[in-house]
Amino acid sequence: MTAYNLPQGTTADSIPLMLGHPDPATLMPPELREAMLGFISSPQSYLALQYGAEQGAQSLIDFLVEKIRREQGIAIGPENVLVTAGSTGAVDMVARLFAGAGGVTLVEAPSYADALHIFQDQRVELHAIPMDDDGLIPAELERQVTQLSEHGKAPGLLYTIPTFHNPTGRTLPEARKREILSLAHHYDFLIVEDDVYRDLAFEGTIPASFYALDGGQQVLSIGSFSKTLAPGLRLGWLLGSGENIVRCVNCGVLQMGGGANPFTARMIAAYCRSGHWEEHIARLRSLYKTRRDVALSALRRYMPSDVRWTQPAGGFFIWLDLPAGLVAQDIKRVALQAGVLVSAGEGFFVNPADGAHHLRLAYSFASTGDIAAGIRILAQVIEQAKGADR
């Protein structure tokens, strides 16, 4: 197993159901290698090694504008796109510029653990909004915003992962998005839409993005190459109104260092213009759908009847609700001893205690054989824990 930030006690034979990473075998398709070699050999590569334009490589921006227009039907121009150092760079920039220390930001409960970490690093005040099987609950959002307003606190941001949510795999329906947008306009907060899994749909129609429904006035939308090409590229984008993109372009980090990864950005633009990225994404959809199906089949076959789980229509993750009395950290610890790595739910909540009875499974990184075996072992661990709890 490749060395990652894995728990102590992990061995080379451990089954990794905690890593929300792409399959390593997909990270260097032949067409990407050819595009890289061709770019490095071209005169453009020398220019790309200089400081880049603050907004990012124009060739990549132009490609992204065309892709987003074509796929989402959004009337955007180059002025609406900023190239970022992955979704991480985008979340950090948004937290710093649009929330800031002491600012109030709303997040889902649960939410992406590392995004919570970034907001906490920026000393943002976080408030969690409950979810149900359809995602974030608009009525709970309104209740929380009203309650905060009564205490003199006005939320500046709502951070949400509406499509194939991390960690739950849920997708927010369009009707709920419209309700949430109405609240954003009424209470004047920005919706930060972390949409990095949008391209990894397995079936059905993906609901329109917040950005598409709103026209971008009250929304910042984040995309990334990390899930559909390679995370080591450290390349993503932020979609927003011209005014908000200018605010980002004029920030100190970009004014000092220039745009994100200009060499990589121009090289990937050359690859994308060849049409091979869309072909690669189609292969990924098939691969991860197969792994999702194996995971769901193993859960149905092996899990105790009082364990509940989500049914993702895309992305990387399945969210488990454990029976009453079982603690996720205990299950995680015993599963690790049995050779299976899973994520306990505490890290995905503003209030960690809210995740005490949840587990996240990732099916993107492990092989189909390991997924089935790992879930069988995990089910045995849970069944044994239930017996000990009686």
C-alpha positions in Angstrom: 0.0 0.0 0.0 1.3 3.5 -0.9 2.3 5.5 2.2 -0.4 7.9 3.2 -1.4 9.5 6.5 -2.8 6.2 7.8 -3.5 5.1 11.4 -0.7 3.4 13.4 -1.1 -0.3 13.1 -1.7 -0.2 9.3 0.1 -2.9 7.4 0.7 -3.6 3.7 -2.2 -6.0 3.7 -4.7 -3.7 5.3 -7.8 -3.0 3.3 -8.2 0.8 2.8 -11.9 1.7 3.0 -11.1 5.1 4.5 -9.2 6.8 1.7 -11.3 9.2 -0.5 -8.6 9.0 -3.2 -8.7 8.0 -6.8 -7.5 4.6 -7.8 -3.7 4.9 -8.2 -3.9 2.9 -11.4 -5.9 5.7 -13.1 -3.5 8.6 -12.4 -1.3 8.4 -15.5 -3.4 7.5 -18.6 -1.2 7.2 -21.7 -2.8 10.3 -23.2 -1.9 12.4 -20.2 1.7 11.2 -20.4 1.9 12.1 -24.1 0.4 15.5 -23.5 3.0 16.1 -20.7 5.9 15.1 -22.8 4.6 17.1 -25.8 4.2 20.2 -23.7 7.6 19.9 -22.0 9.2 19.7 -25.4 7.4 22.9 -26.7 8.6 26.5 -26.4 5.5 27.2 -24.3 7.0 25.3 -21.4 9.7 27.9 -20.8 7.1 30.7 -20.6 5.0 28.6 -18.2 7.9 28.4 -15.7 7.6 32.2 -15.1 5.2 33.8 -12.6 1.7 33.4 -14.1 -1.2 35.7 -14.4 -3.0 36.1 -11.1 -6.3 34.7 -12.4 -4.6 31.6 -13.8 -3.5 30.2 -17.2 -5.7 31.7 -19.9 -5.7 28.5 -21.9 -7.1 26.5 -19.0 -9.7 29.2 -18.1 -10.9 29.2 -21.8 -11.3 25.4 -21.7 -13.2 25.5 -18.4 -15.5 28.2 -19.7 -16.4 26.1 -22.7 -16.8 22.9 -20.7 -19.1 24.5 -18.1 -21.2 26.3 -20.7 -21.6 23.1 -22.6 -22.4 20.8 -19.7 -24.4 23.1 -17.4 -25.8 25.6 -19.8 -24.4 28.5 -17.8 -23.8 31.8 -19.5 -20.3 32.5 -18.1 -17.1 34.1 -19.5 -13.5 34.0 -18.6 -14.1 36.8 -16.0 -16.1 34.2 -14.0 -13.3 31.6 -13.5 -10.2 31.6 -11.3 -7.7 28.8 -11.4 -6.8 27.5 -7.9 -4.4 25.1 -6.2 -7.0 22.4 -6.1 -10.3 22.6 -4.1 -8.1 23.1 -1.0 -6.7 26.3 -2.3 -10.2 27.5 -3.2 -11.7 26.7 0.2 -8.8 28.4 2.0 -9.2 31.5 -0.2 -12.9 31.7 0.3 -12.6 31.2 4.1 -9.9 33.9 4.3 -11.5 36.5 2.0 -15.3 36.0 2.4 -15.6 34.8 6.0 -12.4 35.9 7.9 -11.5 35.5 11.5 -14.6 35.8 13.7 -17.0 35.5 10.7 -19.9 33.2 10.9 -20.1 30.3 8.4 -22.8 27.6 8.2 -21.8 24.0 7.3 -23.7 20.7 6.9 -23.7 18.2 9.7 -21.8 16.1 8.7 -19.4 17.9 6.3 -16.0 17.4 4.7 -13.5 17.0 7.6 -10.6 18.9 5.9 -12.8 21.8 5.0 -13.9 22.1 8.6 -10.2 22.1 9.5 -9.5 25.0 7.0 -12.3 27.1 8.4 -11.1 26.4 11.9 -7.5 27.4 10.9 -9.0 30.7 9.7 -10.7 31.1 13.1 -14.1 31.1 11.5 -17.1 30.6 13.7 -18.9 27.4 12.5 -22.5 26.5 12.9 -23.9 23.1 11.8 -27.1 22.5 9.9 -28.7 19.0 10.1 -29.2 16.8 7.1 -31.6 14.0 6.2 -31.7 11.4 3.4 -32.1 14.3 0.9 -29.2 16.4 2.2 -29.3 19.7 4.0 -32.7 20.6 5.4 -33.8 24.1 4.4 -36.2 24.6 7.4 -33.3 23.8 9.7 -31.1 26.3 7.8 -33.7 29.0 8.2 -34.2 28.2 11.9 -30.4 28.5 12.5 -30.0 31.7 10.5 -33.0 33.3 12.3 -31.6 32.2 15.7 -28.2 33.7 14.9 -29.7 36.9 13.7 -31.5 37.3 17.0 -28.1 37.1 18.7 -26.7 39.8 16.4 -24.8 37.3 14.2 -25.2 37.4 10.4 -23.8 34.4 8.6 -21.6 35.3 5.6 -21.3 31.9 4.1 -23.0 28.5 3.7 -20.4 25.8 2.7 -22.1 22.8 1.1 -21.2 19.7 -0.9 -24.5 19.2 -2.8 -23.5 16.5 -5.2 -22.4 13.1 -4.0 -21.7 14.6 -0.7 -18.5 13.8 1.3 -19.0 11.9 3.7 -22.6 10.8 3.1 -22.8 10.3 -0.7 -26.1 12.2 -0.7 -27.3 14.5 -3.5 -29.3 17.6 -2.8 -32.5 17.9 -4.9 -33.1 20.9 -7.1 -36.2 21.9 -5.1 -34.2 22.2 -1.9 -31.5 24.1 -3.7 -34.1 26.7 -4.8 -35.3 27.0 -1.2 -31.8 27.5 0.1 -31.0 30.1 -2.6 -34.1 32.0 -1.6 -32.8 32.0 2.0 -29.4 33.1 0.8 -30.8 36.1 -1.0 -33.2 37.0 1.9 -30.5 36.8 4.5 -27.6 37.9 2.2 -25.1 35.1 2.6 -23.0 33.5 0.0 -23.4 29.8 -0.9 -20.0 28.1 -1.4 -20.7 25.0 -3.5 -18.0 22.4 -3.3 -18.9 20.5 -6.5 -15.8 18.4 -7.0 -17.7 15.1 -7.5 -20.1 16.4 -10.2 -18.4 14.6 -13.1 -18.6 11.2 -11.3 -22.3 10.4 -11.8 -23.2 6.8 -12.2 -26.9 7.0 -13.2 -29.8 9.4 -13.4 -29.7 13.2 -14.0 -27.6 15.4 -11.8 -29.6 18.3 -10.3 -28.6 21.7 -11.6 -25.9 23.4 -9.6 -26.5 26.2 -7.2 -24.5 28.4 -9.6 -26.6 27.5 -12.6 -29.9 28.1 -10.7 -28.7 31.4 -9.4 -26.6 32.9 -12.2 -23.7 33.2 -9.9 -24.7 36.3 -8.0 -25.0 34.6 -4.6 -22.8 31.5 -5.3 -19.2 30.6 -5.4 -18.7 27.1 -7.0 -15.6 25.0 -6.6 -14.3 22.4 -9.1 -11.2 20.2 -9.2 -9.1 17.9 -11.3 -8.1 15.9 -8.1 -11.0 13.4 -8.3 -11.2 13.0 -12.1 -7.5 13.2 -13.1 -4.9 13.4 -10.4 -4.7 15.1 -7.0 -1.0 15.6 -7.3 -1.6 18.2 -10.0 -3.0 20.5 -7.3 -5.3 22.1 -9.8 -8.9 23.3 -9.5 -11.1 26.3 -10.2 -13.5 28.7 -8.6 -16.5 29.9 -10.4 -18.1 33.2 -9.3 -19.4 36.6 -10.3 -16.9 38.9 -11.9 -16.9 41.0 -8.8 -16.0 38.1 -6.5 -13.4 36.8 -8.9 -11.7 40.2 -9.0 -11.7 40.2 -5.2 -9.8 36.9 -5.3 -7.4 38.1 -8.0 -6.5 41.2 -5.9 -5.7 39.2 -2.8 -2.2 39.3 -1.4 -1.4 35.7 -2.1 -2.0 36.0 -5.8 -0.6 39.5 -6.1 2.6 38.2 -4.6 2.9 34.7 -6.1 0.9 34.9 -9.3 -1.7 32.4 -10.5 -1.9 28.8 -9.2 0.5 26.3 -10.8 1.0 28.0 -14.2 3.2 25.3 -15.6 0.8 22.5 -14.6 -2.2 24.5 -15.7 -1.0 25.1 -19.2 0.1 21.5 -19.6 -3.3 20.2 -18.4 -5.0 22.7 -20.7 -3.2 21.1 -23.6 -4.3 17.6 -22.5 -8.0 18.7 -22.0 -8.2 20.4 -25.4 -7.4 17.0 -27.0 -10.7 15.6 -25.7 -9.0 12.8 -23.7 -10.2 14.1 -20.3 -13.8 13.4 -21.1 -12.9 9.9 -22.3 -10.9 9.4 -19.0 -13.9 10.6 -16.9 -16.2 8.1 -18.7 -13.8 5.3 -17.8 -13.7 6.5 -14.2 -17.5 6.5 -14.0 -17.6 2.9 -15.1 -14.8 1.8 -12.7 -16.3 3.6 -9.6 -19.8 2.5 -10.4 -18.6 -1.1 -10.4 -17.0 -0.6 -7.0 -20.0 1.2 -5.6 -22.2 -1.7 -6.7 -19.8 -4.2 -5.1 -19.9 -2.2 -1.9 -23.7 -2.0 -1.7 -24.1 -5.7 -2.6 -21.6 -6.6 0.2 -23.4 -4.4 2.7 -26.8 -6.0 1.9 -25.2 -9.5 2.2 -23.1 -9.1 5.3 -24.3 -6.2 7.5 -26.6 -6.8 10.5 -30.1 -5.7 9.8 -30.0 -2.7 12.1 -27.1 -1.1 10.3 -28.2 1.6 7.9 -26.3 3.1 4.9 -26.7 5.6 2.1 -27.2 4.8 -1.6 -24.9 7.1 -3.5 -25.6 7.8 -7.2 -22.0 8.9 -7.7 -18.8 10.0 -6.1 -16.7 8.0 -3.6 -18.5 7.5 -0.3 -21.1 5.5 1.7 -22.2 6.6 5.2 -23.1 4.1 7.8 -25.4 4.5 10.8 -24.5 2.1 13.6 -26.9 0.5 15.9 -27.6 2.2 19.2 -24.9 1.5 21.8 -22.1 1.0 19.3 -19.3 3.6 19.2 -17.7 4.4 15.9 -14.2 4.8 17.3 -14.4 1.4 19.0 -15.5 -0.2 15.7 -12.8 1.6 13.8 -10.1 0.4 16.3 -11.2 -3.3 16.2 -11.6 -3.2 12.4 -8.1 -1.9 12.1 -6.8 -4.8 14.2 -8.7 -7.1 11.8 -7.0 -5.4 8.8 -9.7 -3.0 7.6 -9.4 0.8 7.6 -12.5 2.9 8.0 -13.2 6.5 9.0 -15.1 7.2 12.2 -17.8 9.9 12.0 -16.5 12.3 14.7 -14.1 14.2 12.4 -16.9 15.2 10.0 -18.9 17.3 12.5 -18.4 20.7 14.1 -19.5 18.9 17.3 -17.5 15.6 17.2 -19.9 13.9 19.5 -22.6 14.0 16.8 -20.6 11.5 14.8 -20.1 9.0 17.5 -22.3 6.4 15.8 -21.4 6.8 12.2 -18.7 5.4 9.8 -17.6 6.5 6.4 -16.7 3.9 3.8 -14.7 4.9 0.6 -14.9 2.5 -2.3 -12.7 4.5 -4.8 -9.3 3.3 -3.7 -9.6 -0.4 -2.9 -10.1 -3.2 -5.4 -13.5 -4.9 -5.8 -12.2 -8.0 -4.0 -10.8 -5.9 -1.1 -14.1 -4.0 -0.9 -16.2 -7.1 -0.5 -13.7 -8.7 1.9 -13.3 -5.5 3.9 -17.1 -5.1 4.3 -17.5 -8.7 5.3 -14.8 -8.3 8.1 -16.4 -5.0 9.2 -19.8 -6.6 9.5 -18.3 -9.3 11.6 -16.7 -6.7 13.9 -20.0 -4.9 14.2 -21.9 -8.1 15.0 -19.4 -9.1 17.6 -19.6 -5.6 19.2 -23.4 -5.9 19.3 -23.0 -9.2 21.2 -20.6 -7.7 23.7 -23.0 -4.8 24.2 -25.9 -7.0 25.2 
